[in-house]
Amino acid sequence: MTKTFKMSTIALAAFCVPAFAMSAGAAEVDANGDGILSVAEVQAVYPDVTAEQFSAMDLNADGALDDAEVQAAQEAGMMPAPSEG
């Protein structure tokens, strides 16, 4: 394999990893496939979720929900699980 091909393959794999990291339900909400959920993505699927509720789910206060935060929110009843949505 050429060096360019190897680097392209590595870059492509790294780009795809966030989507694989999300649980199946969260990945369905992740409209742009970046592996995290924005307030807009969550509200597009769950319009009753307010910005304040989203902030409460955002445990590390980075402005986005990662898979662990989504799972915690679902377990706490703050966000519907995929089968409930």
N, C-alpha and C positions, 0 to 999 in steps of 0.2 A: 504494500500500500504506500501511496505517496504521503508525504508529510501534510500536504494540503488536504487530502482526503481524510486523514486521521483527525486533523484539527476541525474539519467541518463536521465530522461525525460526533466528536466530543461536544462541540458547540450545540449541535442539534439535540443531543441527549440532555445536556444541561438545560436547554430551553424547555424541554418537555417534562422535566422532573416535577415542577410545582403542580401540574395538573394531576399527576399520578399520586402525589402526596395527599391530596384532598380526599376525604371520604366520598363515597358515591353521591350522597345527597348534597353535600356542600359543593361538589364539582359541578352539579347541575345548575347551581345558583351562580357559579363563577363564570359570568358571561364573557370575560376577556381571557380566561384561562391562565391567569397569572399565579394561581395557587393561593390567593387570599381574597376575602370578600370585602368590598367597599360598602358603605352605607347605601349607596345607590343600587348596587346589585342585590342587597338584601331586601330593600324596599320594593324593588321591581317584582320580586316573588312574594314577599310578605308585606303588603302595603300598610298593615297595621303597626309595624315596628317603627317606633319613633326614633329620632336622633338620640334622645336621652337613653332609650332602651339599648340602642346600638352601643353607646358609650359604656353602659354597664356591662355589656357582653365583651367589650374590648379590654380584656384584663391587663394587657401591657400598654394600653393607651397609645398605640402606634397609628390609630386611625383605620385599622383594617382587622378583620378576623381571620386568624389562621385556623387550621383544622382542630387543634386542641381547644381553642376558644369556642368554635362552633359546637364541638362535642360537649363542652362544659355548659354552654348556653342551652343546648337541647336537654341535657340531664337535669338542669335547673328549671326547665319548663319555660325558659325565656324565648325559645325559638322552636317552632314545630320540627319534629323529626321528619325525614323524607316521607315516611308512610302517612304522616298526619297532614302534610302540606296540601 
